[in-house]
Amino acid sequence: MNEKLKIIPLGGLGEVGRNMTVIQYGDAMIVIDCGLMFPESDMPGVDLVLPNFTYLAENVEHLLGYFITHGHEDHHGALGHVLPQAPAPIYATRLTRGLIEVRLKEHKLLDSAVIHTVEHDDVIEIGPFRIEPIRVAHSIPDAVGYAVHTPLGTVVHSAEYKFDLTPVMGNTTDIHKLARLGEAGVLALLSDSTNAERAGWTPSESIVRETLERVFERAEGRIIIATFASNISRVQEVINVAEEFERRVGLVGRSMENNGEMAHKLGYLESEPGTLASIGELDGLPDDEVVICCTGTQGEPTSALVRMADGRHPRIKLRPGDTVVLSASPIPGNEELVHRTLDNLFRQGAHVLYQALAPVHVSGHASREELKLMLKLTSPRYFIPSGGEYRMLALHKELAEELGMPSENIFVIESGQVLEFDANGVRHGDSVPGGYIFVDGSGIGDIGEAVLRERRSLSFAGFVIVNLVVDAQSGEVKDLELMTRGWVYRPESEAVLSELEDFVRRMVRGAEPGGNLSELLRKRVGDLVYERTRRRPMVMVSVLEA
């Protein structure tokens, strides 16, 4: 047994989102999750952020399959971008498969995709791996972790989980299977670290039901509830409470409508006849009989809730008397967008509830006592904190040490770093590309950090363009144009611009023949601009000889 076992996170470690982990034995590899991340505030113009799947694309002949843990987009949303370059069969539970199919249909990849439905008691044998799904409670039904049995030992990937004994849709974490795996021996555990900062136990999803009932009791007008389109459990709770208070429910937003239709067809979303209504049907009802369930909890500019808050939604206009509930917590990096949306909702005169004011959302992630329980149940030889920003991984490491696990058996690694296991133990291997791949419009990976730096510079300080036409024989300036955007307001800066024009003409006259005039002007103009204004706009110079 000379082959090595490698654990290679390509996203999700050192950040929230972009979840993707490769487990490789010899050349054969499987991937657990293939998620995306929303852009952060310092990523202007970026639509989505993907894991760096270069390693998969370069080794696609050894890729055996994608095993998806659940239906949230930070765990499957990158498939539509990754599959064209790194195709392989997809394995997922029934609801997760349905949500994946909705997205692949949008990418026009559904007909070519190979998707297998996974049941909780399945054992999947593929290449050198034997893979067992592990049922876990999360904020979406049909979530699973995976036990990956390899010739060197068993790797348990917990997925995102909590130990909820009263879940809304009956999905409790399979404590017995985790204990059996622990008794048989677990080589390595990858366990979710998102709530490693939170003491105690995460509250049950059933808590939200109680809050929603109080909201419905008090609301006199329309009720608008925003949640993730993939949070089928929360949508079901909204429907249940709406039926209790004799209100009809409209699902608003393309992804909310598509996911709702798919979940209803599969039996994961249930309602009495007549409960669900179109926007047109809601228009004809009294306000106190209307519930709108929509997207927009993260302040996404094109989402239904944000367009309502901005007054841009073509069909739904907010008015005083509406009650708006944001039934989610901001993903790190989205706080600014969420707060702006809240401000605009208040400006519209709505009564607004969100997590800081009432328990309208509970986390789907295990808190510190549950993280301890996972470690105790599985008793791994090695531990890799997974799924969270770096401080969360480090705190999870400290928690394992408190339970008596040797520090040298715990590895806090980030995306792109590799752990190699063999018969002698474990060590750090050579890194693989683990940075960001940006989606910008129809382009994937065609902008990098250099482009983002330029965009940040443009957004912070604007630009100055110098267009020059120089006589090829005499070297004299025949034409000179200065253009600025986002730097200074031209009517108030004629003196600075006039000085710049004189400066450029002098520079051209004094330039040495054969020198790089464009680069010299770019640097010297930038220096003068900073001297006069203490600003550093981007300077672009074009020199044409005629």
Beta strands, then each sheet from edge to edge (+ up, - down):
strand 1: 5-11
strand 2: 13-14
strand 3: 20-25
strand 4: 28-32
strand 5: 48-50
strand 6: 63-67
strand 7: 90-92
strand 8: 115-117
strand 9: 124-126
strand 10: 129-135
strand 11: 144-150
strand 12: 153-157
strand 13: 186-192
strand 14: 223-226
strand 15: 248-252
strand 16: 290-294
strand 17: 323-326
strand 18: 351-353
strand 19: 380-386
strand 20: 388-389
strand 21: 418-422
strand 22: 425-429
strand 23: 437-440
strand 24: 443-444
strand 25: 463-470
strand 26: 477-485
strand 27: 538-545
sheet 1: 8+ 7+ 6+ 4+ 3- 1+ 21- 22+
sheet 2: 2+ 20+
sheet 3: 5+ 23- 24+
sheet 4: 9+ 10- 11+ 12- 13- 19-
sheet 5: 15+ 16+ 14+ 17+ 18+
sheet 6: 26+ 25- 27-
end
